[in-house]
Amino acid sequence: MIEVDVEKGRGAFELAVRFALDAPIVGLFGHSGAGKTSVVDAIAGILTPDRGRIVVDGVPLYDSARGVDVTIDRRRVGYVFQDPLLFPHLDVEANLLYGLRRRALVERIVEPSRVIELLGLRPMLRRRPMTLSGGERQRVAIGRALLAQPRILLMDEPLSALDLARKNEVLDYIERLHRELRIPIVYVSHSIAEIARLADAAALLDRGRCVAAGATGEVLGRPEVTRGVDRYEDGAVIETRVIAHDTADSLTRLAFAGGELLVPRIAAPAGAAVRTRIRARDVALSTARPEGTSVLNIIAGEVTAIDRRDGAMVDVRLGCGGAALVARITRRSLGELGIRPGQRLYALVKAVSFDDAAIGRQ
């Protein structure tokens, strides 16, 4: 559980954010300048609010009414910045152990060997930061933050400087850490894709205010939340479970409330829970079940709402046996198909639209 209720005036910008979320990974997202970094700085103790309260797992870190303001070194917060900020004169191992040496033995809950293995750092322990790739440097920064023995890990846009391949690589490692170490994470990003893949709960910040907070799927499924944040990446987030793998065709079958999905094979055992994002722009609609098509995923649903966006686009929302999908189509298609609320339609989703950024382990 993380509870944040803080106010801070910073010149013309005023921060007044309030949310309480109980989840292993909490995502903070929104445009640049929304106040995301200010919030995590306040959690870390780098920024002192004018008033308010910050509580992590029942431990008050800041409470202006009670005069509580735990010092930075006693908050036991690990912080991973956009820039890895590694010590250039130290090798990887020395960078990793820097924070560990400042913790008493009774505070040590994460062993160096475990972090090194989980992050795949053993082959580079004797290398200097300047010889590492961007993804490798960020993995070292995450390892250093973990070995500071934090009660919570803050990650502020940790992938912003990486290309897509390196982003997916580091996301895989973050998911592995979450499963193995169970340390709560507050993950900051402007990317809906990253929030959808990683976060169990999410809060949207806009101009210094929290405008929505709750379970990730519920928050990202609200049109007023995602409109304007990233119009190419919004859609639906659904909870699925691995049924089986088709080795011959390198596909994975996923079960969800509305039926089944076929996606490119993922590294997860049968029965594993998987969070899957279906982008609105990847969903086509048909009034009849199509035949003779290369599309592998055909999902029956009922129109629950039609959200008319600016310009040529319209979002059609479907209820699919308890799951919700969104299809982004043109106004012309809406009119030609005669789509209306309550109508039964078929959603068509190509299997190849499920890239690494759209599927994450829970």
N, C-alpha and C positions, 0 to 999 in steps of 0.2 A: 504494500500500500504506500502510495506517495500522495501527500496532501500539500498543495501549494495555494496560498492566498496572500499575495504580495502586491504592494503598490510602490512605485518608484518614479519620481520625476527626473528626467534626463534632458534638460533644456526644453525644446519644443516637443519632445517625445515623452509620453506618459504611459508607464506600464501599470496595468491593473488586471492581473491574471488570477483566476481562481478555478481550481479543479481538484478533484480527488479521484484517483484511479487505483484499482487493485489488479495488477497484472505483472507477470514476469518481465515483459518488455513493454514500456510505454513509449509511444512515438509522439513527438512534437513536430508539427509541420505547418507550412504556410510560406508566404512570399518572403523574400529578403526584406529585412527591416520590420518584420512582424513582432519581434520581441523574443524569439526562440532562444538566442544566445544569452540574452539578459536573464531569462528564467533559469537556465542551467548554471549561469554564473552565480545566481542567488543561492541555488541549491549547494553549490560548491563552497560558497562563502567568499567568493571573489568580489561579488557585488552585495552591498548591504541595503536592503529595502528601507524605505521610509517608515513603513509599518507592515505588519502581516505576520504570517506563520508558515513554517515549512516543517513537515514531519515525514520521516522515512521509516517505515516499518515500526511505527509507534514511538520512535525516538525524535523528540523535538530538536531540530537543528537551529531554528530561529523562531522566536516568539516575542514580538515587541511588547505585548501587553504584560508578559511575565518577566521581561528583561533577560531572555535567553538568546545568546548569540555564540554558539559553539565555534571555537577557533578553527581555522582551515585544517590544521594538522590533526585535530581531534575529530573532525567530521567523518573521516575514513571514506572519502569520496575519491574514486578513480576518475580521471578526466582524460579523454582522448580528443584532441583538437583537430581542426581541418589540416593543419600542418603537423606532421609527426613530432617536430621539435626534439629530435634526438641529439645527444651530445656528440658532436663530430669527432672529438678526440678519443672517445671511448669505443671499444668494439661492441658488438651486439650483446654479448653476455653481460658486460659491465653496465650497459644501458638498462638491461632487464632487471638487474639486481640493485639498481640505484635506490628505488623506493623501498625495497624489502629491508635494507639495512636500517631503515628508520623505524621499523616496527618491532615491538617487543615480541618475544617468542609466544606469549599467550594470545597475541593478536593474529598470529599466522595461521590462516585457514586454507591457503592455496600454496601448493608446493611448486618451486621453480621447474622441476622436471616434468610435472604434469602440464604446466602452461607451455613449456617448450615443445612437448609432443603434440598437444592439441593445436598449436599454431604452426607446426611444421618448421620450427626455427633451428633445430639442431645442426643442419648443414651450414648455417651461416653464423654460428656463435663467435667465430674469430674474425669476422669481417667488420669493416668500418661502415657507417651509414652511407657514405658517399658512393660505395660500391653496390648498393642495393637498389632494386627497382622501387617505384612508388608504392606498389602493393606490399612489397616486403617491408619497407620502412613503416607502413601503417600497421602491419602485423606486429612488428617489434614495439611500436607505441602502445598497442592494445595490451601486449604482454607486460610491458612495464607498468601500465596502469593497474592490471590485475594483481601483479606482485606487490603492489602497495597495500594489499589486503583490504580492499574497499568493502563497505557494506552495500554500496551501490556504484554502478559504473555509468558515467555520463559520456555520451559520444556526440560531439557537435559537428555535423556534416563531415564525418570521417572519410567519405568516399568522393567528395566534391572534386578533388584534383586528379582522379583516376579515370582511365578509359573504361569502356564497358566490360572488357574481359577481366581487367583487374578488379573492377567493382564486384563482379559476380564471384570472383575468387575470394575476396575478403568477406563478402556476405556469407559464403559457405562456412568460413571460419567462425564468424559471429554466431551463426546458428549452432555450430558444433559447441562453442563455448556455453551458449545458453542451455543446451541439453545436458552438458557434462558438469558444469560448475554451479548452475542455478543461482548465479549472482544477478540481482535485479538490474535492469538496464533502462536508462532514459536515452532514447535515440532521437536525435534532431536531424531533420532533413526537409528540403523543399520538394523532394521527390515522392510522389504518391506511390510509385513502384516500390521503393525501398520500405516505406511505411507499411504498405499492404503485405509485403513479404515477411517482415520481421515482427511488427508490433502486434501485441495481443489487445491493447487498448490504445486509443489515440486522442490527441487534443489538437484542434486547429486554432492557430493564433492569427489574428489579423489586427494590425495597427495597435498593438499593445494590449489586446483583449483576447480572452478565450471565447470563441464563438460556438464551439461544439466540442463535446468530450464524451467518450463512451467506448464500447467495444469497436474494434477496428472495422469490421464488416458493416456495422450499423452506421458508423460515422461516414465512411467512404461511400456508402450507398445512398446518401442524401444529396440530391441535386444542388441544393443551396450551399452545401459545403464544398463540393468539388468544382463547381462552376468558377472558372477564373483562376483556380490554383494551377491546374495542368490539364488543359482541355483535351490533350492527346492521350493522356494516360488514365483518365477516370473511367469508371465502370463498376463492376461488382466484385466483391471478395466473398468466396464461399468456402465452407469447411468441407473437405473431402477425405476419403480414406482409400488407401491402396487396396485394390482387390487382387490384382495379379499382374504379371509382366508377360508380354508377348515377345519372347526372345527372337523369333524369326523376323519380325517386323520392327523390332526395337521400339515397342510401344508399351505404355503403362495404362491399365484400366483403373479409373478412380470412381468411387461411388459417392454420391451426394444426395441431398433431399429430393432433387428433381430427376434423378436417374443415374446415368453413368457418363463419364468423359473418357476419351482416348487422347493421350498426350504423348509426346516423345519420352522415351524411357527415362525415369528418374531413379536416383540412387536411394531408394527407400524400400524397406521390406514390406511384405504383405501385412496389412493391418495397421500400418503407420498412418498417423493423422497428417494431412498435408493441407496447407492453406493455398488456395488457388485463386488467381485474379483473372477475370475475363474482361478485357477492355471493351468498352462500348463500340469502338471503331472496328473491332474484329467480329462483331455479331451482325449477320444478315438475317432477314425475315422472309418467311414464305407463308401464304395463306393455306397451302396444302403441303402434305409431306412430300418432299421432292424425291425423285428416283433418278438413277443414272448420274449421280453427282460424286465428285471426289471428296466432298466434305464428309468427314467421319462422325462429327458430332451434330446430331439433329435432336433438339430438345423441345418437347411440347410445353406450351405455357399459355397463360391468359393475360391479356393486357390489363394492367392495373392503373397505369397513368401515362399521359403523354405530356412531355415537358418541351415546350417550344422554345428553342434557343434563338439567339440572334443570328441573322443570316439565313443560310439555306438548310441548317441542320435542325433535327428534331430528335429527342431522346424518347424511345418507347420502352417503358418499364413492364417487365413480365414477371408474373408469379409462376414459379415452376415447382410445384409440389412442395412448397415450404422454402425453397430457395428463390432468390430474386436475381434477375438478369437485366441488363440494360443494352439496348441496341441503338446505335446512332445511325440514322438514315436521313435522307433528304426530305424536305417538305413535299417534293414532287412524288417520291415513292409513297409517302404517307397518304397522299390524295389518290394516287392511282390504285393502291391496294385497298383503299377505303378503311383504313385501320381506325378502330374506335375502342374505348374502354369496354372490357368484358369479352372482347373477341378472342377466339382461340387461334393461336399462331404457332409457327415452328421457328425456333431460333437455330441458325446454322453457324457453327464455329469450327474453323479449320484447325486440325490438330497442330499444324506447324505454327499457329499463332501463340502457342504456349512456349515462350522462350524461358531462359533461366531466370529472368527477372520476374516472371509471372507465377512461379511456383516456389514455395518455401516449406521446409519441414517445420513441424510444431514440436 
